[in-house]
Amino acid sequence: MPKKSPNEASPVAHFEQSLEELEHLVEKMEAGDLSLEQSLSAYERGVGLYRQCQQALEQAELRVRLLSDPARPDTAEPFDPPGHDG
């Protein structure tokens, strides 16, 4: 089995890195110490990171559905942990 290069992070690791960077950007923006140009750049980067995270979550949900019912993933019920209100 070939090893992944350091640049080929797993989707989970990539998600976690993106989420961490997004949280850091939000903290910087909330501090109010950025110029308008820096704020716009941070916002633009944040939108990109948000989209990456959303896509990773959608892929994870699809994997769970495929594991739940490989023959009919579209009819598999989403996982709701006990006590989850939603």
Buried (B, 14 or more C-beta within 10 A) or exposed (E): EEEEEEEEEEEEEBBBBBBEBBEEBBEBBEEEEBEEEEBEEBBEEBEEBBEBBEEBEEEEBEEEBEEBEEEEBEEBEEEEEEEEEE
